[in-house]
Amino acid sequence: MELGLAILLTDYAMAPAALGASAEERGFQSLFLAEHTHIPVSRDTPYPGGTELPREYSHTIDPFVGLAAAATATERLKVGTGVCLVNQHDPIVTAKEVATLDHVSRGRFLFGVGAGWNKEEMRNHGTDPSRRWGQMRERVEAMKAIWMEDEAEYHGRYVDFDPIWSWPKPVQKPHPPILVGGVGDKVLDRVVAYGDEWIPNRVKSPEELGERIAELQRRASAAGRGRIPVTVFGAKAETRLLDRLRAAGVTRSLFYLHPDEAAAMQRQLDELGELVAAWDG
């Protein structure tokens, strides 16, 4: 099981290039940046964390720009969106951003995608929250067509365009891995239908997750697919928990970093780096 980092990286925190370099130096496999384009001042949607919405949610930097900076400062570190809210982006533009970042990183990009939880945020982008899952699927499928075809076209309910030319194509073939986020009842259907990996968050227990991973692999086999990797957000820095996650079938665990000034984040990285060095993964 690989170990990586996830963060809502902000304008007041450690710079992304320095964070990437520090993560690679300490042996982490990957760095994932979360996304919120904005936070509406008036909001009825409850925060899934169950508390007041933390400050960092309204201060996040653009993940594609931040990951490009991290990629240019590293050689091996995989860089990923955790997750990109694809319904808040034009799919043709996003396909270009993903392909470009895969070039900048020389094939080290992981494309985590999700539909989001903040309904007011979605509506500001013209997305009907009740239709966000169908929109997400079509946008991912449209991007796949752009990455894989010289003259790509897509005709769906939410995304519709005639043949286009768009380069560069991604370094990774047929495209960077698509990690589908979510923990709802239908998420496994989505992963099997158009994803390459599953990236759940807010996991209650490794054993409960293991049951869902087993079901995911059964569905993948029935669909004629191989084993699907699973990345977990927010693993605690405990070796026993990591052992349980690995036994459950998790292939990558991500520790959350708290965004802070550089010295404070270096201390977080040092502590987590000691665990990475000591853990028999």
C-alpha positions in Angstrom: 0.0 0.0 0.0 1.4 3.4 -1.0 1.3 6.4 1.3 0.5 9.9 0.2 -0.8 13.3 1.3 -3.9 15.3 0.7 -4.6 18.9 1.5 -6.8 21.9 0.9 -3.8 24.0 0.0 -4.4 27.7 0.6 -2.9 31.1 -0.2 -1.6 31.4 3.3 0.1 28.0 3.5 3.4 26.5 2.4 4.0 27.0 -1.4 3.0 24.1 -3.6 6.5 23.6 -5.1 8.1 23.5 -1.7 5.4 21.2 -0.4 5.9 18.8 -3.3 9.7 18.7 -2.9 9.3 18.1 0.9 6.8 15.3 0.3 9.1 13.6 -2.2 12.1 13.9 0.1 10.2 12.2 2.9 9.2 9.2 0.8 5.6 10.0 0.0 4.2 8.5 -3.2 1.7 11.2 -4.0 0.3 14.6 -3.3 -3.4 15.4 -3.8 -4.9 18.9 -3.8 -8.6 19.5 -3.1 -10.7 22.0 -4.9 -13.4 24.6 -4.2 -13.7 27.3 -6.7 -15.4 29.5 -4.1 -17.7 29.3 -1.1 -21.0 31.1 -1.2 -21.5 33.5 1.7 -25.1 32.4 2.1 -25.2 28.6 2.4 -27.9 26.2 3.6 -26.0 23.0 2.6 -24.5 21.5 5.8 -20.8 20.8 6.0 -20.2 17.0 5.8 -17.6 17.3 8.6 -20.4 18.2 11.0 -18.9 21.4 12.3 -18.5 25.0 11.0 -16.9 25.1 7.6 -13.1 25.6 8.2 -11.4 28.7 6.9 -9.3 26.8 4.3 -12.4 26.0 2.2 -12.7 29.6 1.0 -8.9 30.0 0.5 -7.9 27.0 -1.7 -5.6 27.6 -4.6 -6.4 26.3 -8.0 -5.4 22.6 -8.0 -4.1 22.4 -11.5 -1.8 25.4 -11.1 -0.6 24.2 -7.7 0.0 20.6 -8.9 2.0 22.0 -11.9 4.2 23.8 -9.5 4.7 20.7 -7.4 5.4 18.6 -10.5 8.2 20.8 -11.7 9.9 20.7 -8.3 9.9 16.8 -8.2 10.9 13.8 -10.2 8.9 10.8 -8.8 6.0 12.3 -6.8 2.6 11.5 -8.3 0.3 14.6 -8.3 -3.5 14.4 -8.2 -6.7 16.2 -7.8 -8.5 15.1 -4.7 -11.0 15.8 -6.1 -11.7 18.0 -9.1 -15.3 19.2 -9.1 -15.8 18.5 -12.8 -19.3 20.0 -12.9 -17.8 23.4 -12.2 -15.6 23.2 -15.3 -16.0 23.2 -19.0 -15.1 19.7 -20.1 -13.1 20.8 -23.2 -11.0 23.2 -21.2 -10.5 20.7 -18.4 -9.4 18.0 -20.9 -6.7 20.5 -22.0 -5.7 21.2 -18.4 -5.4 17.5 -17.5 -3.4 16.6 -20.7 -1.1 19.6 -20.1 -0.5 18.7 -16.5 0.2 15.1 -17.5 2.9 16.5 -19.9 4.3 18.8 -17.3 4.6 16.0 -14.8 5.8 13.5 -17.4 3.0 11.1 -16.8 2.6 11.5 -13.1 -1.0 12.9 -12.9 -3.9 11.2 -11.1 -7.3 12.7 -12.0 -9.6 12.4 -9.0 -13.1 13.6 -9.8 -16.3 14.3 -7.8 -19.6 16.0 -8.1 -19.3 17.9 -4.8 -21.5 18.5 -1.7 -22.1 22.2 -1.6 -25.3 22.8 -3.6 -25.0 26.6 -3.6 -21.6 26.3 -5.0 -22.9 24.1 -7.8 -25.7 26.4 -8.6 -23.4 29.3 -9.0 -21.8 27.3 -11.9 -25.2 26.6 -13.5 -25.3 23.0 -12.2 -28.6 21.5 -11.0 -27.6 19.5 -7.9 -30.2 16.8 -8.6 -28.5 16.2 -12.0 -24.9 16.4 -11.0 -24.1 12.7 -11.2 -25.3 12.4 -14.8 -23.4 15.6 -15.7 -20.2 14.2 -14.1 -20.4 11.0 -16.1 -20.9 12.8 -19.4 -18.1 15.3 -18.7 -15.7 12.4 -17.9 -16.8 10.5 -21.0 -16.4 13.6 -23.2 -12.9 14.2 -21.8 -11.9 10.6 -22.5 -13.0 11.1 -26.1 -10.8 14.2 -26.4 -7.8 12.4 -24.9 -8.1 9.3 -27.0 -9.3 10.5 -30.4 -7.7 12.8 -32.9 -11.1 14.0 -34.0 -13.2 13.8 -30.9 -16.9 14.4 -30.6 -19.5 13.8 -27.9 -23.3 13.9 -28.0 -25.1 13.6 -24.7 -27.8 15.3 -22.6 -25.5 17.7 -20.9 -22.4 17.7 -23.1 -22.7 18.1 -26.8 -20.0 19.0 -29.4 -19.2 18.0 -33.0 -15.7 16.8 -34.0 -12.8 18.9 -32.6 -9.0 18.9 -32.6 -7.3 19.2 -29.3 -3.6 18.5 -28.4 -1.6 17.7 -26.4 -2.8 14.2 -25.7 -1.9 12.9 -22.2 1.5 11.1 -21.7 -0.3 8.2 -20.0 -2.3 6.0 -22.3 -5.1 5.9 -22.9 -5.3 8.7 -20.3 -4.4 9.5 -16.7 -6.2 7.3 -14.2 -9.7 8.6 -13.3 -10.3 8.2 -9.5 -14.0 8.5 -8.8 -14.9 10.0 -5.5 -17.8 9.4 -3.2 -19.2 6.9 -0.7 -22.9 6.9 -1.6 -25.0 3.9 -2.6 -24.3 4.2 -6.3 -20.6 5.0 -6.2 -19.5 1.5 -7.1 -21.6 1.6 -10.2 -19.9 4.8 -11.2 -16.4 3.5 -10.6 -17.1 0.4 -12.8 -18.9 2.4 -15.5 -16.4 5.1 -16.2 -13.6 5.1 -13.5 -10.2 3.5 -13.2 -10.0 3.7 -9.4 -12.2 4.5 -6.4 -11.3 7.3 -3.9 -13.7 7.3 -0.9 -13.4 9.7 2.0 -14.9 9.8 5.5 -14.4 6.0 5.9 -16.0 4.7 9.2 -13.9 1.6 9.6 -11.4 -0.4 7.4 -13.5 -3.5 7.8 -16.7 -1.9 6.5 -14.7 -0.4 3.7 -13.3 -3.9 3.0 -16.7 -5.3 2.4 -17.4 -2.6 -0.2 -14.0 -3.1 -1.8 -14.8 -6.8 -2.1 -18.1 -5.9 -3.8 -16.4 -3.5 -6.1 -14.0 -6.2 -7.2 -16.9 -8.6 -7.8 -18.6 -6.1 -10.0 -15.4 -5.3 -11.8 -14.8 -9.0 -12.6 -18.4 -9.4 -13.8 -17.8 -6.4 -16.1 -14.7 -8.1 -17.5 -12.3 -5.7 -15.8 -9.2 -6.4 -13.7 -8.8 -5.4 -10.0 -9.6 -1.8 -9.3 -7.3 0.2 -7.1 -8.7 2.0 -4.0 -7.3 5.2 -2.5 -8.5 6.4 0.9 -8.6 10.0 2.2 -7.7 10.9 5.7 -6.0 7.9 7.1 -4.8 8.5 10.7 -1.1 8.3 11.3 -1.3 5.0 13.1 0.6 1.8 11.9 -2.2 -0.5 13.2 -4.8 1.4 11.2 -2.6 1.3 8.1 -2.3 -2.5 8.5 -6.1 -2.7 8.7 -6.6 -0.6 5.6 -4.1 -2.7 3.7 -5.8 -5.9 4.8 -9.1 -4.4 3.6 -7.7 -4.1 0.1 -6.7 -0.4 0.0 -3.9 0.3 -2.4 -3.1 3.9 -1.4 -3.8 5.8 1.8 -3.6 9.6 2.1 -2.8 11.6 5.3 -4.5 14.9 5.6 -2.2 17.9 6.1 -3.5 21.0 7.8 -2.7 24.1 5.7 -0.4 26.4 7.7 2.7 28.5 7.3 5.8 26.7 6.0 7.5 26.0 9.3 4.4 24.4 10.9 3.8 22.3 7.8 7.4 21.1 7.8 6.8 19.8 11.3 3.7 17.9 10.1 5.7 16.5 7.2 8.6 15.5 9.5 6.2 13.6 11.8 4.4 11.8 9.0 7.7 11.1 7.3 9.0 9.2 10.3 5.9 7.0 10.1 6.4 6.4 6.4 10.1 5.4 7.0 9.1 3.0 9.9 6.0 1.4 8.5 6.5 -1.9 6.7 4.2 -1.2 3.7 
